[in-house]
């Protein structure tokens, strides 16, 4: 099986994390780095041992030896460069959030499928062995009938950095799209359905949510079996990244679901109602490698319409509804 040859469009901080993992992933090869600054591209290439540099993003798309691009650009540029990459016949691994809103997401998906290229968002934890183990337990019925999912993803800035893209709505900023994206996606994936209603409240700065608390209601409210997901995202609290799935019989807790605190010991727990718990340690590859290899597998299979892409679409749809709710103060129906 031939390697998928990548070019990276931009030298953002996250690109410095992903670049060495592309190189170490099975079935992948890092061919080039593109930047609007030739000097920046050269420095990146030298640091990470990248063979080729491109003085523009378009130049990378023009290279016939490039099979796929990784897009670590601000969310406001995701649609533009995903569409241009698709038109050039390049598969796209795009950072999360996939876009700023559902309209942009729908257009990105449509253009990629029209051009026969794979599109995948950059949520890494989904593709790990630990995530697969969590999903198996949730789906197995071990927890009993599911009742509640609670998730949190926060970190703290002492002072809101107004120059940061996360502080600008037009760039796709805000804690919901930056951090809440993981929480919403986890709820949709683990509960395996869309909510009927959502409600959110937020603290605002410069027209972006710097903290959001949200509710998602699943199922018929008159059935007596309605499930609820709650989440917290924010830029003003100590770093946390945990999820709890609660059933009628047991609960499952992962205290670092988006990235293990200790990479050599990815873990989670199941708890019964008597205080007894079981620790589950699920070793595996680095989650960046898991994501890159999952993307390469989709490319080799030619799967332009796949479950992860549908999850991305649903996550964007729900995030749009949560944003509307937080701005209006109303419960929003989906």
N, C-alpha and C positions, 0 to 999 in steps of 0.2 A: 504494500500500500504506500503510495507516494505521500510525502509530507505536504501539508498545507503551508504555503509560504506567505508570511504576514508582513505587512508594513503597518507601522503605528503612525497615526495622524496627530501629532502634537507631543510635546514633552512635559505634559502635566505631571503633578506629583504621583498620581495613581499609575501613570505610564511607567514610572521608575520601579514600581512594585511588580507590574505585569511583565515587563520586558524580560527579566531573567527567567520567569516562569514559562513564557512562551518557548524560550530556548531549551528548557529542561523537560518540556512536555513531550510525550510520545506522539508522533505524527504531526508535529508542528516545527516550523523553522522561522526564525526571525530574520527577514531579508533586509528590511530597511526602516529608517526613521525619517519622517517628514516634519518640517517645521517652517514657519514663516520666516525664521531667521536661520541662515546657513550656519552661523556660528553656533547657535543652540543645537542644531542637528549634529554638527561635527562633535561637539562636546558630549552629547548623549551617546553617539555612536562609539566614541572612544571609551567612554566609561563602561558601556555594556557590551562591547565587542560586536557591534552591528555592522554588517558588510557595506551597506549602501546608505547614502543620505540623499534627501530630496529637499530642495529649497522652497517647495510649496506642497500643499496637500494634493493639488491637482496633478503634480508631477508623479506622485506615487501611484495615483489612479491610472496614469498613462503607461505605467510599466507593465508590459505583458507578462512578466515573470511573477508579479504579485497576484496571489489567489484570493487573499482576504485582507481586510483592514480591521484594526482595533481602533475605536474612536473614543478617546478619553477627553473630548472637548466639552465645554459647558453645554448644558441641556438645550440652550437656545440655538446651538449649532448642530444638534443631532439630526434633525430632519434634513437640513441642507446637505450635509456630507454623507448621510446614509443614502439619500436619493442619488447623489452624484456617484457614489461608489457602486450602487446597484446598476445604474445606467452603464457603468464601465465594466460590468460583469464581475464585480468583486463581492464576495461574501462579507457580512458585517457583524463583528462583535462590538456592540455599542454599550458604553457605560450606562448605568442607571442614574436617574430615571430614564426610561426610554425616550421620553419627550416631555414637553411642558404641559400637554393636555391631550385628551383623547383624539381630537381632530388630527393633530400632528402624528400621533401614533398610528391611527388608521391609514393615513397617507403613506407612512413609512412601510408598513406591512404590505400595503397594496403594491407599491412600487417594487419592493424586493421580490414579491411573488410574481409580478408581471415579468421581471427580468430573470427569474429562476435562480435567485441567490438566497442563501440562508441569512436570517437575521436572528440574533440572540442578544438579550440584555445581559449586563455584567454582574448579576447577582451570583456570587460564588458559592455560597453555602448550600444551595439547592443540590449541587452536583456531588457532594461529599458522601462518603460511606456512612458517616454519622447521621446525616439528614435522611438517607435511605432507611436507616435503622429506626429513626424516630417515626417516619411515615409508616413503616410496617407495623409498629406497635399501635399507632393511632388507628390504622385501618383494620387491625386484627380483631377489634372488639375487646381487647384486654382491659381498657380503661372503663368499659361499659358505655352506655349511651352518652354521647358527648354533650356537655352543658355549656362550657365556658372556655375561651382562649384569651389569655392576657399576655401582652408583649410590651416591651419597653426598649427604646434605643435612644440614649442621650449622651451628650458630652458637654463640657462646660468651657465657655469663653468668659474670662473675667470682664472683658469689654467687647461689645459686638464690633467686629472688624468691618467697617462700612465698605472697604475696598474689596472684600471677599465676594465672589459671585453668589454665595449662599444668601447674601443680604440684598439681592436685587431680583425682584419678581420677574422682570423682563428676561433675565438670564436663566430662569428656572429655579430660583432660590427658595428658601424656606425649609423648615425642619421636616415638613410632611414629605416632600419629594426627596430630600436628602437622606432622612433616617426613617420616617414613617413608611416609606416605600417598602422597606424590609418587613415591617410589622404587618402592614396590610397584605403583602404577598404571602407571608407565613400563614395568616388566617385563612386566606382563600385556598391555599394549597393544602393545608392540613384538614380543614373542614370540608374541602372539595365542593364548595357551592358559592354562589353569589349572595350577598345580603339583600334583603328586601328594603331595608331602611338604614340610613346612617345619620349620625349627629356628631358634631364636633364643636369645641370651643378652643380659642387660641389667644395667646399673647402676641401682640404685633409690634414690629419695629421696621420702619421704612417700607411698609406695606407687605412684609413677609412675616409668616408665622415663625417666631423664634421658640415657641412652645405650643404643642397641640395635644389635646386629649380627645379621644374619639371613641364612639360606640358604633358597632355594626350588629344589626339584628338579622338573624337567619331563620327562615321558616315561618310558618303560620302562627301568629301571636295567640290564636285561640285554640291551638292544638295542645297546649300544656307541655310541649317538647321544644320550645323555641330556644335556639342556641344564641349566645351573645359573645362577641369579641370586643375587647377594649384594648386601647393602646395609648402609649405616651411617647412623644418624640420631643426633643428639645436641645437647644444649644446652651442651656443655663444650669444644668445639673451634672453631678458627678457621672463619669462614664459608666453606663450600664447597658447590657444587651441581652436580656433574658426573655424567655417565653415559657408559659405554663399552659398545658392543655389539661382540662379537668373533665373527667367522666363521672358517672354515677358510682363507679367502683374504685377507681384509682386516678391518680394524676401523674403527669409527666412534666418534669422541669428541666430545662436547659438554661444554664446561667450565662451562656456566651454564644448564642446560636449563630450570630453573624460572623464570628471569628473566635476560635478557641483562645482562652487566656494562655493556655499552655499547648503549643502546637503538637507536642509529642504525646498529649493525653486528652484528646477530644472526648468529652464525657456528657452524660445526662443521667437523670435519676427517674425512677418510677416510685411512687409512694402509695401505700394503701391507707385505709382509714384508721388504722391502729398505731400509726407511727413507725411502721416498718418500711424501709426503703431499700431499693436495689440500685447500685451504681452500675451504669453501662459505659464502658470505655471502648470506643470504636476507632481503632487506628486506621490511618489511610494516608493518601498523598496530600500534599499541600492543596488547599482549596482553590488556589489560582490555577494549578495544574489540572485539577478536576474539571474546572470550567472550560479551560482551553481544549482539553481532550474531548469533552462532551460536544463542544462546538465543532471540532474537527470531524467527529463521528457523524454529526448531522450533515456536514458538507459532503462527506463520502457517500452518505445514503441519499443525498439529494432531497432531504426533508425540509422543504421551505414552509410547510404548514405543520407545526409540531406543538406539543403540549406546553412547552415552556413559553413559546411565543403567545399562545392563547392566555396563559397566566399573566404575561406582561400586559396584554391588552386589558384584561379584567382588573389588574392592579391599577392601571392608569384610569380606568373608568371609575373605580371606587374612590381613588384619590381626588378626581375632579369633583365627585359628589361631596366628599368631606370638605374640600375647600369651599364649595358653595354653601354648605351648612355653617361652617365657621364664620363666613362673611355675613350670612343672613341671620344667623341665630335660629334657623328652622331645621326641623327634621327633613331630610331629603329622601324621597322615594327613588329607587332605581328601577 
